[in-house]
Amino acid sequence: MLISNTGVKMSNGIGAETVTAHYAAARFALVEISSHCALNRSLKGLQLEAKSLCRSLKDFIVLFHEKCCM
């Protein structure tokens, strides 16, 4: 699996468009939530939220890789 700044591309092409769309949506949500946190929460709250979102995004990528590439 190759992760680029435009999304996720599967080496075998299976489900690449779907995964790319979901990944792009997840990235957009991360930016929106981070912006909201920066405006409405303390730095500590933002850091905790960012750590949680990063773990969730990693889990998301692993799950799609398992479903689409294996």
C-alpha positions in Angstrom: 0.0 0.0 0.0 1.2 3.5 -0.9 0.0 6.5 1.1 0.4 9.7 -0.8 -0.8 13.3 -0.1 -3.7 12.6 -2.4 -5.0 9.5 -0.6 -4.5 5.8 -0.4 -3.7 3.8 -3.5 -3.7 0.0 -3.5 -0.9 -1.8 -5.3 -3.4 -4.2 -6.9 -6.0 -1.6 -7.6 -8.8 -3.3 -5.8 -11.1 -0.8 -4.1 -8.6 2.1 -4.6 -11.2 4.7 -5.5 -13.3 3.8 -2.5 -10.4 3.7 -0.1 -9.1 7.0 -1.5 -12.5 8.7 -1.0 -12.8 7.4 2.6 -9.2 8.4 3.4 -9.8 11.9 2.0 -12.9 12.2 4.1 -11.1 11.1 7.2 -8.3 13.6 6.5 -10.9 16.4 6.1 -12.5 15.4 9.4 -9.2 15.5 11.1 -8.5 19.0 9.9 -12.0 20.2 10.9 -11.9 18.7 14.4 -8.4 20.0 15.0 -9.5 23.5 14.0 -12.5 23.3 16.3 -10.3 22.0 19.1 -7.8 24.8 18.6 -10.5 27.4 18.9 -12.4 25.9 21.8 -10.1 23.8 23.9 -6.8 24.1 25.7 -3.6 23.0 24.1 -3.7 19.8 26.3 -7.2 19.0 25.0 -6.1 19.5 21.4 -3.0 17.2 21.9 -5.2 14.4 23.4 -7.7 14.7 20.6 -5.0 14.6 18.0 -3.4 11.5 19.5 -6.7 9.8 19.5 -7.5 10.7 15.9 -4.0 9.6 14.8 -4.6 6.2 16.4 -8.0 6.0 14.7 -6.7 7.0 11.3 -3.9 4.3 11.6 -6.5 1.7 12.5 -8.6 2.8 9.6 -5.7 2.5 7.1 -4.7 -1.0 8.5 -8.3 -2.2 8.2 -8.7 -1.1 4.6 -5.4 -2.6 3.7 -6.4 -5.9 5.2 -9.8 -5.8 3.5 -8.6 -4.7 0.0 -5.1 -6.1 -0.4 -5.0 -9.5 1.4 
